[in-house]
């Protein structure tokens, strides 16, 4: 939770992850993160070992630092935070 009861409701991330897990498994993994109610992932680029993704998350209270750690468990890293909506 942030200042004065405001919460992160929407984030757009540029994420780099290995090919495994598959995209559907990765999306379900993110959907299980506390505070996330919707996951939308678009593959932007692929090479022999990795996928560059645009990950859009909606929810009622997304903790960004915990989300970063959650992604690392699947060897995925946030390359940039491209959009944030706080309400």
PyMOL Python script that loads the backbone (N, CA, C, O; Angstrom):
from pymol import cmd

cmd.read_pdbstr("""\
ATOM      1  N   UNK A   1       0.842  -1.172   0.000  1.00  0.00           N
ATOM      2  CA  UNK A   1       0.000   0.000   0.000  1.00  0.00           C
ATOM      3  C   UNK A   1       0.889   1.238   0.000  1.00  0.00           C
ATOM      4  O   UNK A   1       1.961   1.250   0.605  1.00  0.00           O
ATOM      5  N   UNK A   2       0.436   2.257  -0.674  1.00  0.00           N
ATOM      6  CA  UNK A   2       1.229   3.474  -0.801  1.00  0.00           C
ATOM      7  C   UNK A   2       0.630   4.583   0.039  1.00  0.00           C
ATOM      8  O   UNK A   2      -0.331   4.369   0.777  1.00  0.00           O
ATOM      9  N   UNK A   3       1.193   5.744  -0.075  1.00  0.00           N
ATOM     10  CA  UNK A   3       0.792   6.918   0.684  1.00  0.00           C
ATOM     11  C   UNK A   3      -0.701   7.212   0.566  1.00  0.00           C
ATOM     12  O   UNK A   3      -1.277   7.136  -0.519  1.00  0.00           O
ATOM     13  N   UNK A   4      -1.313   7.547   1.692  1.00  0.00           N
ATOM     14  CA  UNK A   4      -2.705   7.997   1.762  1.00  0.00           C
ATOM     15  C   UNK A   4      -3.696   7.005   1.170  1.00  0.00           C
ATOM     16  O   UNK A   4      -4.712   7.414   0.608  1.00  0.00           O
ATOM     17  N   UNK A   5      -3.424   5.722   1.284  1.00  0.00           N
ATOM     18  CA  UNK A   5      -4.351   4.709   0.819  1.00  0.00           C
ATOM     19  C   UNK A   5      -4.353   4.466  -0.675  1.00  0.00           C
ATOM     20  O   UNK A   5      -5.136   3.654  -1.167  1.00  0.00           O
ATOM     21  N   UNK A   6      -3.485   5.159  -1.411  1.00  0.00           N
ATOM     22  CA  UNK A   6      -3.412   4.940  -2.851  1.00  0.00           C
ATOM     23  C   UNK A   6      -2.731   3.603  -3.136  1.00  0.00           C
ATOM     24  O   UNK A   6      -1.843   3.179  -2.396  1.00  0.00           O
ATOM     25  N   UNK A   7      -3.152   2.949  -4.208  1.00  0.00           N
ATOM     26  CA  UNK A   7      -2.619   1.630  -4.541  1.00  0.00           C
ATOM     27  C   UNK A   7      -2.290   1.558  -6.025  1.00  0.00           C
ATOM     28  O   UNK A   7      -2.901   2.240  -6.848  1.00  0.00           O
ATOM     29  N   UNK A   8      -1.310   0.717  -6.348  1.00  0.00           N
ATOM     30  CA  UNK A   8      -0.980   0.470  -7.753  1.00  0.00           C
ATOM     31  C   UNK A   8      -2.046  -0.457  -8.322  1.00  0.00           C
ATOM     32  O   UNK A   8      -2.265  -1.556  -7.813  1.00  0.00           O
ATOM     33  N   UNK A   9      -2.709   0.001  -9.388  1.00  0.00           N
ATOM     34  CA  UNK A   9      -3.813  -0.751  -9.999  1.00  0.00           C
ATOM     35  C   UNK A   9      -3.465  -1.327 -11.370  1.00  0.00           C
ATOM     36  O   UNK A   9      -4.105  -2.273 -11.829  1.00  0.00           O
ATOM     37  N   UNK A  10      -2.447  -0.754 -12.023  1.00  0.00           N
ATOM     38  CA  UNK A  10      -2.137  -1.149 -13.401  1.00  0.00           C
ATOM     39  C   UNK A  10      -0.660  -0.888 -13.656  1.00  0.00           C
ATOM     40  O   UNK A  10      -0.154   0.191 -13.349  1.00  0.00           O
ATOM     41  N   UNK A  11       0.036  -1.883 -14.220  1.00  0.00           N
ATOM     42  CA  UNK A  11       1.430  -1.689 -14.616  1.00  0.00           C
ATOM     43  C   UNK A  11       1.653  -2.301 -15.998  1.00  0.00           C
ATOM     44  O   UNK A  11       1.045  -3.308 -16.360  1.00  0.00           O
ATOM     45  N   UNK A  12       2.538  -1.666 -16.752  1.00  0.00           N
ATOM     46  CA  UNK A  12       2.992  -2.194 -18.029  1.00  0.00           C
ATOM     47  C   UNK A  12       4.499  -2.358 -17.905  1.00  0.00           C
ATOM     48  O   UNK A  12       5.222  -1.403 -17.621  1.00  0.00           O
ATOM     49  N   UNK A  13       4.961  -3.592 -18.122  1.00  0.00           N
ATOM     50  CA  UNK A  13       6.360  -3.930 -17.932  1.00  0.00           C
ATOM     51  C   UNK A  13       6.967  -4.479 -19.220  1.00  0.00           C
ATOM     52  O   UNK A  13       6.295  -5.144 -20.009  1.00  0.00           O
ATOM     53  N   UNK A  14       8.232  -4.190 -19.411  1.00  0.00           N
ATOM     54  CA  UNK A  14       9.029  -4.843 -20.440  1.00  0.00           C
ATOM     55  C   UNK A  14       9.809  -5.925 -19.698  1.00  0.00           C
ATOM     56  O   UNK A  14      10.660  -5.620 -18.863  1.00  0.00           O
ATOM     57  N   UNK A  15       9.517  -7.193 -20.005  1.00  0.00           N
ATOM     58  CA  UNK A  15      10.083  -8.321 -19.262  1.00  0.00           C
ATOM     59  C   UNK A  15      10.872  -9.215 -20.211  1.00  0.00           C
ATOM     60  O   UNK A  15      10.457  -9.461 -21.343  1.00  0.00           O
ATOM     61  N   UNK A  16      12.010  -9.695 -19.733  1.00  0.00           N
ATOM     62  CA  UNK A  16      12.816 -10.660 -20.466  1.00  0.00           C
ATOM     63  C   UNK A  16      12.781 -11.972 -19.690  1.00  0.00           C
ATOM     64  O   UNK A  16      13.095 -12.008 -18.500  1.00  0.00           O
ATOM     65  N   UNK A  17      12.393 -13.056 -20.376  1.00  0.00           N
ATOM     66  CA  UNK A  17      12.342 -14.356 -19.711  1.00  0.00           C
ATOM     67  C   UNK A  17      12.881 -15.437 -20.642  1.00  0.00           C
ATOM     68  O   UNK A  17      12.875 -15.269 -21.862  1.00  0.00           O
ATOM     69  N   UNK A  18      13.351 -16.559 -20.064  1.00  0.00           N
ATOM     70  CA  UNK A  18      13.752 -17.685 -20.902  1.00  0.00           C
ATOM     71  C   UNK A  18      12.522 -18.308 -21.571  1.00  0.00           C
ATOM     72  O   UNK A  18      11.393 -18.028 -21.169  1.00  0.00           O
ATOM     73  N   UNK A  19      12.732 -19.144 -22.580  1.00  0.00           N
ATOM     74  CA  UNK A  19      11.615 -19.786 -23.271  1.00  0.00           C
ATOM     75  C   UNK A  19      10.782 -20.663 -22.333  1.00  0.00           C
ATOM     76  O   UNK A  19       9.569 -20.785 -22.505  1.00  0.00           O
ATOM     77  N   UNK A  20      11.421 -21.258 -21.368  1.00  0.00           N
ATOM     78  CA  UNK A  20      10.702 -22.059 -20.383  1.00  0.00           C
ATOM     79  C   UNK A  20      10.590 -21.266 -19.098  1.00  0.00           C
ATOM     80  O   UNK A  20      11.598 -20.721 -18.649  1.00  0.00           O
ATOM     81  N   UNK A  21       9.440 -21.170 -18.487  1.00  0.00           N
ATOM     82  CA  UNK A  21       8.203 -21.878 -18.796  1.00  0.00           C
ATOM     83  C   UNK A  21       7.512 -21.294 -20.031  1.00  0.00           C
ATOM     84  O   UNK A  21       7.799 -20.176 -20.460  1.00  0.00           O
ATOM     85  N   UNK A  22       6.600 -22.080 -20.582  1.00  0.00           N
ATOM     86  CA  UNK A  22       5.823 -21.608 -21.720  1.00  0.00           C
ATOM     87  C   UNK A  22       5.003 -20.395 -21.310  1.00  0.00           C
ATOM     88  O   UNK A  22       4.737 -20.173 -20.128  1.00  0.00           O
ATOM     89  N   UNK A  23       4.611 -19.622 -22.300  1.00  0.00           N
ATOM     90  CA  UNK A  23       3.898 -18.368 -22.058  1.00  0.00           C
ATOM     91  C   UNK A  23       2.617 -18.571 -21.256  1.00  0.00           C
ATOM     92  O   UNK A  23       2.325 -17.781 -20.358  1.00  0.00           O
ATOM     93  N   UNK A  24       1.851 -19.609 -21.559  1.00  0.00           N
ATOM     94  CA  UNK A  24       0.600 -19.852 -20.836  1.00  0.00           C
ATOM     95  C   UNK A  24       0.860 -20.146 -19.363  1.00  0.00           C
ATOM     96  O   UNK A  24       0.129 -19.664 -18.497  1.00  0.00           O
ATOM     97  N   UNK A  25       1.887 -20.929 -19.072  1.00  0.00           N
ATOM     98  CA  UNK A  25       2.235 -21.221 -17.675  1.00  0.00           C
ATOM     99  C   UNK A  25       2.712 -19.961 -16.962  1.00  0.00           C
ATOM    100  O   UNK A  25       2.366 -19.728 -15.804  1.00  0.00           O
ATOM    101  N   UNK A  26       3.497 -19.160 -17.647  1.00  0.00           N
ATOM    102  CA  UNK A  26       3.996 -17.911 -17.068  1.00  0.00           C
ATOM    103  C   UNK A  26       2.841 -16.954 -16.756  1.00  0.00           C
ATOM    104  O   UNK A  26       2.833 -16.314 -15.704  1.00  0.00           O
ATOM    105  N   UNK A  27       1.873 -16.857 -17.663  1.00  0.00           N
ATOM    106  CA  UNK A  27       0.708 -15.991 -17.438  1.00  0.00           C
ATOM    107  C   UNK A  27      -0.095 -16.452 -16.228  1.00  0.00           C
ATOM    108  O   UNK A  27      -0.531 -15.630 -15.422  1.00  0.00           O
ATOM    109  N   UNK A  28      -0.293 -17.760 -16.097  1.00  0.00           N
ATOM    110  CA  UNK A  28      -1.016 -18.291 -14.935  1.00  0.00           C
ATOM    111  C   UNK A  28      -0.245 -18.034 -13.644  1.00  0.00           C
ATOM    112  O   UNK A  28      -0.842 -17.737 -12.610  1.00  0.00           O
ATOM    113  N   UNK A  29       1.069 -18.147 -13.704  1.00  0.00           N
ATOM    114  CA  UNK A  29       1.918 -17.854 -12.551  1.00  0.00           C
ATOM    115  C   UNK A  29       1.735 -16.402 -12.103  1.00  0.00           C
ATOM    116  O   UNK A  29       1.591 -16.125 -10.912  1.00  0.00           O
ATOM    117  N   UNK A  30       1.743 -15.483 -13.065  1.00  0.00           N
ATOM    118  CA  UNK A  30       1.550 -14.067 -12.726  1.00  0.00           C
ATOM    119  C   UNK A  30       0.137 -13.804 -12.207  1.00  0.00           C
ATOM    120  O   UNK A  30      -0.052 -12.985 -11.308  1.00  0.00           O
ATOM    121  N   UNK A  31      -0.841 -14.486 -12.763  1.00  0.00           N
ATOM    122  CA  UNK A  31      -2.229 -14.307 -12.317  1.00  0.00           C
ATOM    123  C   UNK A  31      -2.405 -14.737 -10.866  1.00  0.00           C
ATOM    124  O   UNK A  31      -3.318 -14.269 -10.186  1.00  0.00           O
ATOM    125  N   UNK A  32      -1.540 -15.620 -10.390  1.00  0.00           N
ATOM    126  CA  UNK A  32      -1.611 -16.073  -9.006  1.00  0.00           C
ATOM    127  C   UNK A  32      -0.932 -15.146  -8.016  1.00  0.00           C
ATOM    128  O   UNK A  32      -0.982 -15.388  -6.810  1.00  0.00           O
ATOM    129  N   UNK A  33      -0.302 -14.098  -8.501  1.00  0.00           N
ATOM    130  CA  UNK A  33       0.376 -13.148  -7.616  1.00  0.00           C
ATOM    131  C   UNK A  33      -0.652 -12.316  -6.858  1.00  0.00           C
ATOM    132  O   UNK A  33      -1.638 -11.860  -7.435  1.00  0.00           O
ATOM    133  N   UNK A  34      -0.416 -12.123  -5.563  1.00  0.00           N
ATOM    134  CA  UNK A  34      -1.339 -11.362  -4.715  1.00  0.00           C
ATOM    135  C   UNK A  34      -1.605  -9.970  -5.288  1.00  0.00           C
ATOM    136  O   UNK A  34      -0.676  -9.224  -5.595  1.00  0.00           O
ATOM    137  N   UNK A  35      -2.871  -9.640  -5.424  1.00  0.00           N
ATOM    138  CA  UNK A  35      -3.264  -8.313  -5.888  1.00  0.00           C
ATOM    139  C   UNK A  35      -3.504  -8.225  -7.379  1.00  0.00           C
ATOM    140  O   UNK A  35      -4.027  -7.214  -7.848  1.00  0.00           O
ATOM    141  N   UNK A  36      -3.140  -9.256  -8.151  1.00  0.00           N
ATOM    142  CA  UNK A  36      -3.315  -9.232  -9.602  1.00  0.00           C
ATOM    143  C   UNK A  36      -4.636  -9.903  -9.968  1.00  0.00           C
ATOM    144  O   UNK A  36      -4.922 -11.016  -9.525  1.00  0.00           O
ATOM    145  N   UNK A  37      -5.436  -9.215 -10.780  1.00  0.00           N
ATOM    146  CA  UNK A  37      -6.720  -9.778 -11.215  1.00  0.00           C
ATOM    147  C   UNK A  37      -6.763 -10.037 -12.728  1.00  0.00           C
ATOM    148  O   UNK A  37      -7.632 -10.770 -13.201  1.00  0.00           O
ATOM    149  N   UNK A  38      -5.841  -9.447 -13.483  1.00  0.00           N
ATOM    150  CA  UNK A  38      -5.824  -9.654 -14.935  1.00  0.00           C
ATOM    151  C   UNK A  38      -4.387  -9.587 -15.435  1.00  0.00           C
ATOM    152  O   UNK A  38      -3.600  -8.741 -15.011  1.00  0.00           O
ATOM    153  N   UNK A  39      -4.062 -10.511 -16.357  1.00  0.00           N
ATOM    154  CA  UNK A  39      -2.742 -10.576 -16.965  1.00  0.00           C
ATOM    155  C   UNK A  39      -2.912 -10.548 -18.479  1.00  0.00           C
ATOM    156  O   UNK A  39      -3.721 -11.291 -19.036  1.00  0.00           O
ATOM    157  N   UNK A  40      -2.148  -9.691 -19.136  1.00  0.00           N
ATOM    158  CA  UNK A  40      -2.157  -9.602 -20.600  1.00  0.00           C
ATOM    159  C   UNK A  40      -0.686  -9.560 -21.033  1.00  0.00           C
ATOM    160  O   UNK A  40       0.057  -8.658 -20.646  1.00  0.00           O
ATOM    161  N   UNK A  41      -0.277 -10.549 -21.843  1.00  0.00           N
ATOM    162  CA  UNK A  41       1.121 -10.639 -22.255  1.00  0.00           C
ATOM    163  C   UNK A  41       1.201 -10.664 -23.772  1.00  0.00           C
ATOM    164  O   UNK A  41       0.449 -11.375 -24.440  1.00  0.00           O
ATOM    165  N   UNK A  42       2.125  -9.875 -24.301  1.00  0.00           N
ATOM    166  CA  UNK A  42       2.381  -9.858 -25.730  1.00  0.00           C
ATOM    167  C   UNK A  42       3.870 -10.148 -25.951  1.00  0.00           C
ATOM    168  O   UNK A  42       4.730  -9.521 -25.332  1.00  0.00           O
ATOM    169  N   UNK A  43       4.164 -11.109 -26.843  1.00  0.00           N
ATOM    170  CA  UNK A  43       5.553 -11.408 -27.184  1.00  0.00           C
ATOM    171  C   UNK A  43       6.012 -10.374 -28.206  1.00  0.00           C
ATOM    172  O   UNK A  43       5.427 -10.247 -29.281  1.00  0.00           O
ATOM    173  N   UNK A  44       7.055  -9.645 -27.862  1.00  0.00           N
ATOM    174  CA  UNK A  44       7.583  -8.607 -28.738  1.00  0.00           C
ATOM    175  C   UNK A  44       8.717  -9.120 -29.613  1.00  0.00           C
ATOM    176  O   UNK A  44       8.857  -8.726 -30.770  1.00  0.00           O
ATOM    177  N   UNK A  45       9.530 -10.014 -29.036  1.00  0.00           N
ATOM    178  CA  UNK A  45      10.708 -10.504 -29.758  1.00  0.00           C
ATOM    179  C   UNK A  45      11.168 -11.814 -29.132  1.00  0.00           C
ATOM    180  O   UNK A  45      11.026 -12.030 -27.928  1.00  0.00           O
ATOM    181  N   UNK A  46      11.723 -12.687 -29.975  1.00  0.00           N
ATOM    182  CA  UNK A  46      12.275 -13.957 -29.493  1.00  0.00           C
ATOM    183  C   UNK A  46      13.656 -14.158 -30.107  1.00  0.00           C
ATOM    184  O   UNK A  46      13.905 -13.779 -31.251  1.00  0.00           O
ATOM    185  N   UNK A  47      14.540 -14.758 -29.330  1.00  0.00           N
ATOM    186  CA  UNK A  47      15.798 -15.218 -29.890  1.00  0.00           C
ATOM    187  C   UNK A  47      15.963 -16.684 -29.503  1.00  0.00           C
ATOM    188  O   UNK A  47      14.984 -17.324 -29.121  1.00  0.00           O
ATOM    189  N   UNK A  48      17.143 -17.219 -29.589  1.00  0.00           N
ATOM    190  CA  UNK A  48      17.327 -18.645 -29.334  1.00  0.00           C
ATOM    191  C   UNK A  48      17.075 -19.038 -27.888  1.00  0.00           C
ATOM    192  O   UNK A  48      16.691 -20.175 -27.614  1.00  0.00           O
ATOM    193  N   UNK A  49      17.285 -18.110 -26.957  1.00  0.00           N
ATOM    194  CA  UNK A  49      17.166 -18.460 -25.539  1.00  0.00           C
ATOM    195  C   UNK A  49      16.111 -17.681 -24.772  1.00  0.00           C
ATOM    196  O   UNK A  49      15.651 -18.148 -23.730  1.00  0.00           O
ATOM    197  N   UNK A  50      15.709 -16.501 -25.255  1.00  0.00           N
ATOM    198  CA  UNK A  50      14.830 -15.648 -24.451  1.00  0.00           C
ATOM    199  C   UNK A  50      13.662 -15.089 -25.257  1.00  0.00           C
ATOM    200  O   UNK A  50      13.629 -15.140 -26.486  1.00  0.00           O
ATOM    201  N   UNK A  51      12.710 -14.555 -24.502  1.00  0.00           N
ATOM    202  CA  UNK A  51      11.560 -13.861 -25.067  1.00  0.00           C
ATOM    203  C   UNK A  51      11.466 -12.487 -24.422  1.00  0.00           C
ATOM    204  O   UNK A  51      11.582 -12.359 -23.203  1.00  0.00           O
ATOM    205  N   UNK A  52      11.258 -11.467 -25.232  1.00  0.00           N
ATOM    206  CA  UNK A  52      10.974 -10.122 -24.716  1.00  0.00           C
ATOM    207  C   UNK A  52       9.464  -9.950 -24.750  1.00  0.00           C
ATOM    208  O   UNK A  52       8.825 -10.135 -25.785  1.00  0.00           O
ATOM    209  N   UNK A  53       8.908  -9.592 -23.599  1.00  0.00           N
ATOM    210  CA  UNK A  53       7.464  -9.522 -23.442  1.00  0.00           C
ATOM    211  C   UNK A  53       7.008  -8.152 -22.977  1.00  0.00           C
ATOM    212  O   UNK A  53       7.715  -7.476 -22.230  1.00  0.00           O
ATOM    213  N   UNK A  54       5.828  -7.746 -23.418  1.00  0.00           N
ATOM    214  CA  UNK A  54       5.117  -6.652 -22.777  1.00  0.00           C
ATOM    215  C   UNK A  54       4.097  -7.306 -21.861  1.00  0.00           C
ATOM    216  O   UNK A  54       3.215  -8.033 -22.317  1.00  0.00           O
ATOM    217  N   UNK A  55       4.223  -7.043 -20.572  1.00  0.00           N
ATOM    218  CA  UNK A  55       3.344  -7.641 -19.567  1.00  0.00           C
ATOM    219  C   UNK A  55       2.491  -6.537 -18.966  1.00  0.00           C
ATOM    220  O   UNK A  55       3.005  -5.567 -18.409  1.00  0.00           O
ATOM    221  N   UNK A  56       1.178  -6.701 -19.087  1.00  0.00           N
ATOM    222  CA  UNK A  56       0.232  -5.738 -18.530  1.00  0.00           C
ATOM    223  C   UNK A  56      -0.524  -6.430 -17.402  1.00  0.00           C
ATOM    224  O   UNK A  56      -1.157  -7.468 -17.596  1.00  0.00           O
ATOM    225  N   UNK A  57      -0.440  -5.829 -16.220  1.00  0.00           N
ATOM    226  CA  UNK A  57      -1.109  -6.389 -15.050  1.00  0.00           C
ATOM    227  C   UNK A  57      -2.099  -5.382 -14.494  1.00  0.00           C
ATOM    228  O   UNK A  57      -1.793  -4.198 -14.356  1.00  0.00           O
ATOM    229  N   UNK A  58      -3.286  -5.870 -14.177  1.00  0.00           N
ATOM    230  CA  UNK A  58      -4.295  -5.071 -13.486  1.00  0.00           C
ATOM    231  C   UNK A  58      -4.599  -5.743 -12.160  1.00  0.00           C
ATOM    232  O   UNK A  58      -4.528  -6.966 -12.043  1.00  0.00           O
ATOM    233  N   UNK A  59      -4.934  -4.947 -11.173  1.00  0.00           N
ATOM    234  CA  UNK A  59      -5.262  -5.516  -9.879  1.00  0.00           C
ATOM    235  C   UNK A  59      -5.722  -4.461  -8.909  1.00  0.00           C
ATOM    236  O   UNK A  59      -5.952  -3.308  -9.273  1.00  0.00           O
ATOM    237  N   UNK A  60      -5.852  -4.881  -7.652  1.00  0.00           N
ATOM    238  CA  UNK A  60      -6.352  -3.945  -6.653  1.00  0.00           C
ATOM    239  C   UNK A  60      -5.259  -3.405  -5.733  1.00  0.00           C
ATOM    240  O   UNK A  60      -5.472  -2.413  -5.035  1.00  0.00           O
ATOM    241  N   UNK A  61      -4.091  -4.050  -5.727  1.00  0.00           N
ATOM    242  CA  UNK A  61      -2.988  -3.560  -4.891  1.00  0.00           C
ATOM    243  C   UNK A  61      -1.730  -4.328  -5.250  1.00  0.00           C
ATOM    244  O   UNK A  61      -1.382  -5.294  -4.571  1.00  0.00           O
ATOM    245  N   UNK A  62      -1.044  -3.916  -6.303  1.00  0.00           N
ATOM    246  CA  UNK A  62       0.136  -4.621  -6.799  1.00  0.00           C
ATOM    247  C   UNK A  62       1.378  -4.057  -6.114  1.00  0.00           C
ATOM    248  O   UNK A  62       1.681  -2.871  -6.241  1.00  0.00           O
ATOM    249  N   UNK A  63       2.085  -4.907  -5.395  1.00  0.00           N
ATOM    250  CA  UNK A  63       3.328  -4.512  -4.728  1.00  0.00           C
ATOM    251  C   UNK A  63       4.472  -4.722  -5.721  1.00  0.00           C
ATOM    252  O   UNK A  63       4.825  -5.858  -6.037  1.00  0.00           O
ATOM    253  N   UNK A  64       5.038  -3.638  -6.202  1.00  0.00           N
ATOM    254  CA  UNK A  64       6.024  -3.712  -7.279  1.00  0.00           C
ATOM    255  C   UNK A  64       7.272  -4.477  -6.864  1.00  0.00           C
ATOM    256  O   UNK A  64       7.760  -5.297  -7.641  1.00  0.00           O
ATOM    257  N   UNK A  65       7.798  -4.245  -5.692  1.00  0.00           N
ATOM    258  CA  UNK A  65       9.023  -4.930  -5.264  1.00  0.00           C
ATOM    259  C   UNK A  65       8.789  -6.427  -5.082  1.00  0.00           C
ATOM    260  O   UNK A  65       9.647  -7.233  -5.442  1.00  0.00           O
ATOM    261  N   UNK A  66       7.652  -6.804  -4.532  1.00  0.00           N
ATOM    262  CA  UNK A  66       7.332  -8.224  -4.409  1.00  0.00           C
ATOM    263  C   UNK A  66       7.124  -8.848  -5.786  1.00  0.00           C
ATOM    264  O   UNK A  66       7.486 -10.004  -6.008  1.00  0.00           O
ATOM    265  N   UNK A  67       6.544  -8.087  -6.706  1.00  0.00           N
ATOM    266  CA  UNK A  67       6.348  -8.570  -8.066  1.00  0.00           C
ATOM    267  C   UNK A  67       7.700  -8.847  -8.728  1.00  0.00           C
ATOM    268  O   UNK A  67       7.860  -9.859  -9.410  1.00  0.00           O
ATOM    269  N   UNK A  68       8.649  -7.974  -8.534  1.00  0.00           N
ATOM    270  CA  UNK A  68       9.995  -8.159  -9.093  1.00  0.00           C
ATOM    271  C   UNK A  68      10.593  -9.486  -8.595  1.00  0.00           C
ATOM    272  O   UNK A  68      11.155 -10.248  -9.381  1.00  0.00           O
ATOM    273  N   UNK A  69      10.470  -9.754  -7.302  1.00  0.00           N
ATOM    274  CA  UNK A  69      10.976 -10.995  -6.723  1.00  0.00           C
ATOM    275  C   UNK A  69      10.210 -12.202  -7.255  1.00  0.00           C
ATOM    276  O   UNK A  69      10.802 -13.251  -7.512  1.00  0.00           O
ATOM    277  N   UNK A  70       8.912 -12.060  -7.420  1.00  0.00           N
ATOM    278  CA  UNK A  70       8.057 -13.118  -7.946  1.00  0.00           C
ATOM    279  C   UNK A  70       8.519 -13.510  -9.360  1.00  0.00           C
ATOM    280  O   UNK A  70       8.592 -14.695  -9.685  1.00  0.00           O
ATOM    281  N   UNK A  71       8.825 -12.528 -10.177  1.00  0.00           N
ATOM    282  CA  UNK A  71       9.295 -12.783 -11.537  1.00  0.00           C
ATOM    283  C   UNK A  71      10.647 -13.494 -11.543  1.00  0.00           C
ATOM    284  O   UNK A  71      10.893 -14.368 -12.375  1.00  0.00           O
ATOM    285  N   UNK A  72      11.509 -13.120 -10.623  1.00  0.00           N
ATOM    286  CA  UNK A  72      12.844 -13.727 -10.560  1.00  0.00           C
ATOM    287  C   UNK A  72      12.786 -15.223 -10.293  1.00  0.00           C
ATOM    288  O   UNK A  72      13.694 -15.955 -10.689  1.00  0.00           O
ATOM    289  N   UNK A  73      11.734 -15.691  -9.626  1.00  0.00           N
ATOM    290  CA  UNK A  73      11.599 -17.132  -9.365  1.00  0.00           C
ATOM    291  C   UNK A  73      11.465 -17.929 -10.658  1.00  0.00           C
ATOM    292  O   UNK A  73      11.741 -19.128 -10.684  1.00  0.00           O
ATOM    293  N   UNK A  74      11.044 -17.266 -11.725  1.00  0.00           N
ATOM    294  CA  UNK A  74      10.956 -17.905 -13.041  1.00  0.00           C
ATOM    295  C   UNK A  74      12.055 -17.390 -13.960  1.00  0.00           C
ATOM    296  O   UNK A  74      11.946 -17.497 -15.182  1.00  0.00           O
ATOM    297  N   UNK A  75      13.117 -16.828 -13.376  1.00  0.00           N
ATOM    298  CA  UNK A  75      14.260 -16.296 -14.126  1.00  0.00           C
ATOM    299  C   UNK A  75      13.858 -15.206 -15.113  1.00  0.00           C
ATOM    300  O   UNK A  75      14.494 -15.035 -16.153  1.00  0.00           O
ATOM    301  N   UNK A  76      12.803 -14.474 -14.785  1.00  0.00           N
ATOM    302  CA  UNK A  76      12.351 -13.354 -15.614  1.00  0.00           C
ATOM    303  C   UNK A  76      12.756 -12.054 -14.933  1.00  0.00           C
ATOM    304  O   UNK A  76      12.699 -11.937 -13.709  1.00  0.00           O
ATOM    305  N   UNK A  77      13.166 -11.079 -15.739  1.00  0.00           N
ATOM    306  CA  UNK A  77      13.600  -9.799 -15.184  1.00  0.00           C
ATOM    307  C   UNK A  77      12.831  -8.653 -15.834  1.00  0.00           C
ATOM    308  O   UNK A  77      12.501  -8.686 -17.020  1.00  0.00           O
ATOM    309  N   UNK A  78      12.563  -7.650 -15.024  1.00  0.00           N
ATOM    310  CA  UNK A  78      11.917  -6.438 -15.517  1.00  0.00           C
ATOM    311  C   UNK A  78      12.999  -5.562 -16.130  1.00  0.00           C
ATOM    312  O   UNK A  78      13.924  -5.127 -15.443  1.00  0.00           O
ATOM    313  N   UNK A  79      12.877  -5.305 -17.434  1.00  0.00           N
ATOM    314  CA  UNK A  79      13.833  -4.433 -18.114  1.00  0.00           C
ATOM    315  C   UNK A  79      13.435  -2.973 -17.967  1.00  0.00           C
ATOM    316  O   UNK A  79      14.290  -2.091 -17.878  1.00  0.00           O
ATOM    317  N   UNK A  80      12.124  -2.725 -17.943  1.00  0.00           N
ATOM    318  CA  UNK A  80      11.651  -1.363 -17.710  1.00  0.00           C
ATOM    319  C   UNK A  80      10.209  -1.386 -17.228  1.00  0.00           C
ATOM    320  O   UNK A  80       9.441  -2.298 -17.530  1.00  0.00           O
ATOM    321  N   UNK A  81       9.874  -0.367 -16.479  1.00  0.00           N
ATOM    322  CA  UNK A  81       8.505  -0.111 -16.044  1.00  0.00           C
ATOM    323  C   UNK A  81       7.987   0.988 -16.962  1.00  0.00           C
ATOM    324  O   UNK A  81       8.418   2.137 -16.868  1.00  0.00           O
ATOM    325  N   UNK A  82       7.062   0.632 -17.849  1.00  0.00           N
ATOM    326  CA  UNK A  82       6.656   1.553 -18.914  1.00  0.00           C
ATOM    327  C   UNK A  82       5.394   2.347 -18.590  1.00  0.00           C
ATOM    328  O   UNK A  82       5.142   3.386 -19.199  1.00  0.00           O
ATOM    329  N   UNK A  83       4.602   1.865 -17.635  1.00  0.00           N
ATOM    330  CA  UNK A  83       3.391   2.595 -17.267  1.00  0.00           C
ATOM    331  C   UNK A  83       2.931   2.137 -15.895  1.00  0.00           C
ATOM    332  O   UNK A  83       3.043   0.962 -15.547  1.00  0.00           O
ATOM    333  N   UNK A  84       2.412   3.079 -15.122  1.00  0.00           N
ATOM    334  CA  UNK A  84       1.852   2.785 -13.807  1.00  0.00           C
ATOM    335  C   UNK A  84       0.579   3.621 -13.625  1.00  0.00           C
ATOM    336  O   UNK A  84       0.552   4.811 -13.940  1.00  0.00           O
ATOM    337  N   UNK A  85      -0.455   2.986 -13.118  1.00  0.00           N
ATOM    338  CA  UNK A  85      -1.669   3.707 -12.746  1.00  0.00           C
ATOM    339  C   UNK A  85      -1.888   3.481 -11.259  1.00  0.00           C
ATOM    340  O   UNK A  85      -1.941   2.344 -10.792  1.00  0.00           O
ATOM    341  N   UNK A  86      -2.015   4.573 -10.525  1.00  0.00           N
ATOM    342  CA  UNK A  86      -2.250   4.525  -9.088  1.00  0.00           C
ATOM    343  C   UNK A  86      -3.592   5.196  -8.820  1.00  0.00           C
ATOM    344  O   UNK A  86      -3.880   6.273  -9.343  1.00  0.00           O
ATOM    345  N   UNK A  87      -4.406   4.544  -7.997  1.00  0.00           N
ATOM    346  CA  UNK A  87      -5.699   5.119  -7.606  1.00  0.00           C
ATOM    347  C   UNK A  87      -5.837   5.065  -6.112  1.00  0.00           C
ATOM    348  O   UNK A  87      -6.854   5.498  -5.570  1.00  0.00           O
TER     349      UNK A  87
END
""", "prot")
cmd.dss("prot")
cmd.show_as("cartoon", "prot")
cmd.util.cbc("prot")
cmd.orient("prot")
